[in-house]
Amino acid sequence: MQSKSFLLTKIFRNIFINYIGSVSILIFFYSLVMVPLQKEANIEAMHSEAKTLAGSISLVCADAMISEDDSFIIEHNMEVMKKNSNIYKIIVAKRFDEYLETEKKTWKLSDTIDPNLKIFEQSQEAYSILDDKVKRRKYFHYVYPIDISGIQWGWIHISYSLDAYYEKMNTFYKSIFMFLAALFVAIVFVSYSIARYMTKPILKLRESANLVSRGDLSIRVDIDRDDEIGELAYDFNVMIERLEDTQVRLKKSHFELEQKVNERTAELIEKTKELEVLNTQLDIRIKDAVVKNTKQEQMLIQQSRLAAMGEMIGNIAHQWRQPLNALGLILQNLYYAHESGDLSKEYLERSIQKGQKLTENMSKTIDDFRNFFQPNKKVEQFNISISINDAYNLISASFRHNNIALDMHVDTDIEIEGYPNEFAQVLLNILTNAKDALLTNNINKPSVIIEAFKDENTLHVSILDNAGGINDDILNKIFDPYFTTKEKDAGTGIGLYMSKMIIENSMHGKIFARNKNEGAEFIILLPLKVGDNA
């Protein structure tokens, strides 16, 4: 057993330290509350003084401001600064960017002002503590609107030195430090007395509890006090008496409890084995489902590529039709020139040059389509206007062939981060669907409108046609895989699904459709930079 003197010192130390620590925490939080309140009160005092002074300047110098008597304003402001040493600058800002700046000994008239001060010129008063980087000091700045006969004439800027503010805060710190120090000394004395008063009965309870722990249930605590510790001693004695009564019953029930524990343990072991088997089966099912989903995803991608490739072959045919006709005319003209004897060397060279230019354009068409289907491996910064034009160029011949008008309203300076080829693929899918809908519904004057603009950190792209819109019953299904309203041989139903995957999964944006006016409108929202939310 521990010696009495050691046990007493340990209990006393714990009680004493707890009291000191608790009250110290209260003192600490009191300081945290009082210091900001004092700072706010000092700033509010400067604000009140500045507001009164600004109103006085506005009132006294009203006639001089209207008559533009700058000399009177300067003299008055210098006189004000002489009477108040804390003010080191007064600026009278006129409505037409004229600033009359007055310091203690100098003044100047300029047409510019520190941008940090310009932002305070609002319809109401404003004030803040600013940082003068040139003089490497902070100061209190107040701005007051000048209102003469209901007309806002300008603003008054008043800059205060913070020396008086810091002096008041230092005085406050000293006062509160002395107060808290005296309070701490008193708390130490009170804590010492309370700890000593509580130590003796606790020691008796500890010794009695130690004897009880060794099996001596005949011990009783002799503490006669009319407080919680006296009640604790009484309850302790009652507890010992009940322990004597229940000791026999505990021994009797121990065996029964041990049997129940063994039975419950056996049940838990059996349940654990069942759970292990179930977890193993569930893991196998999850792996099978992942493999199945992966195969379906690959199949969707492959079908999307085949569908897009088929559409592109048709677009290539439209792109080549005109140059092939032109090339046929060149060959036919060469034959007629030869038959008529007009085939000169110069005529032959011109015809060859025209033919070479046509074949070069046809070759460039192949390169454009091949580059378009080459996926982007990494995030790139690209121009939206260029990407939209690239997508339209691939289908422009088909639009012209079917007399479909295209009207574009796109800002040419919008740059975003993402995958340009994939983004152009989405536009191409939507434009192709719009073309098919216009031709299927036999629209008299078919047209498509593309708009693109940015709003803060978001790109907005809208593609609107006049093909009659989408049936409300299927509007929420058009982005589902394999859903299509076309004939089986005309569409696979995965174009819009892949478009949704590209916009929302790859480029972290949003895409949706709605009926507007006399057609369907597809809206794409994309973040301008990777990591931003659309």
Secondary structure, 3 states (H helix, E strand, C coil): CCCHHHHHHHHHHHHHHHHHHHHHHHHHHHHHHHHHHHHHHHHHHHHHHHHHHHHHHHHHCHHHHHCCCHHHHHHHHHHHHHHCCCEEEEEEEECCCCEEEECCCCEEEECCCCHHHHCCCCCCCEEEEEEECCCCEEEEEEEEEEEECCEEEEEEEEEEECHHHHHHHHHHHHHHHHHHHHHHHHHHHHHHHHHHHHHHHHHHHHHHHHHHHCCCCCCCCCCCCCCHHHHHHHHHHHHHHHHHHHHHHHHHHHHHHHHHHHHHHHHHHHHHHHHHHHHHHHHHHHHHHHHHHHHHHHHHHHHHHHHHHHHHHHHHHHHHHHHHHHHHHHHHHHHHHHHHCCCCHHHHHHHHHHHHHHHHHHHHHHHHHHHHCCCCCCCEEEEHHHHHHHHHHHHHHHHHHCCCEEEEEECCCCEEEECHHHHHHHHHHHHHHHHHHHHHCCCCCCEEEEEEEEECCEEEEEEEECCCCCCCCCHHHCCCCCCCCCCCCCCCCCHHHHHHHHHHHHCCCEEEEEEECCEEEEEEEEECCCCCCC
